């Protein structure tokens, strides 16, 4: 993820290549092509939003719910750019008619919750609408997540630009023209990578000093967190469940991992 300012500091630019991150998610969840495409795009969007968080305890989550409420894609990312997510149900077939909800926690500010209705299946348009409607920030978004016939991600990432408050008409026009050139060049990210896209499409706009970030797919669950949850349930109730089912199972949707506790392990915990 390469971030910089262009047009004399009047436009914020971010170029991303999240292919490896998306392939890690596909490997963990075994998603089909439709689910992988939506999940990959949402993971990329979450990484971008999280890259602007200010504190170590900050985080952001994005959830898309299907029109009938019987499916969802949910992703989260912290300020260290550890991204995680999962796809569930009919939402992986179509986004149209659903709702995008963004929850951003950036202490000491009050947690922010923004929502917007979804008019179509293009995730780039959905993220653009969210920024324009919920945060009133003029934003241009071009995200891609190309899934191959074998189910792996061939290329994921994209370009996101935002106007700074003092952006003049010339800066808007020049940045917009460069953005459209990228958007209308099929396979640009796949062929050139993030650095190549930055050089080919935006170098003429006088980028200021850039910095590079490295988002990765990483769940924040742990044995310690699971134990704290089990402790709140109580020893006797856990033992009753273990005797009835043979084991107490706690499943993490983000990393698709099961934590299993039989009677012996439950007694050891307490």
LINZI-V890818 format. One record per backbone hydrogen bond with DSSP energy under -0.5 kcal/mol. CO is the residue of the C=O (numbers start at 1). NH is the residue of the N-H. If there is no record, write none. Layout:
BEGIN
co nh
CO NH
CO NH
END
This chain:
BEGIN
co nh
1 3
1 213
2 15
3 211
4 13
5 208
6 10
6 11
7 10
10 164
11 6
12 162
13 4
14 160
15 2
16 158
18 22
19 23
20 24
21 25
22 26
23 27
24 28
25 29
26 30
32 36
33 37
34 38
35 39
36 40
37 41
38 42
39 43
40 44
41 45
42 46
43 47
44 48
45 49
46 50
47 51
49 52
50 53
55 58
58 79
59 105
60 77
61 103
62 75
63 65
63 101
64 73
65 99
66 69
70 90
71 66
72 88
73 64
74 86
75 62
76 84
77 60
78 81
81 83
81 216
82 78
83 218
84 76
86 74
88 72
88 91
89 92
90 93
90 94
95 98
98 118
99 65
99 101
100 116
101 63
102 104
102 114
103 61
103 105
104 106
104 112
105 59
106 109
112 104
114 102
116 100
117 119
118 97
121 123
122 126
123 127
124 128
125 129
126 130
127 131
128 132
129 133
130 134
130 135
131 135
131 136
131 137
136 138
138 163
140 161
142 159
144 157
145 147
146 154
146 155
148 151
152 148
152 154
155 146
156 18
156 19
157 144
158 16
159 142
160 14
161 140
162 12
164 167
168 172
169 173
170 174
171 175
172 176
173 177
174 178
175 179
176 180
177 181
178 182
179 183
180 184
182 185
184 186
185 188
187 191
188 192
189 193
192 196
193 197
194 198
195 199
196 200
197 201
197 202
198 202
198 203
199 203
202 205
203 206
205 7
211 3
216 83
216 218
222 226
223 227
224 228
225 229
226 230
227 231
228 232
229 233
230 233
230 234
234 238
235 239
236 240
237 241
238 242
239 243
240 244
241 245
242 246
247 249
248 261
250 259
251 253
252 256
252 257
254 85
257 252
258 260
259 250
261 248
262 266
263 267
264 268
265 269
266 270
END
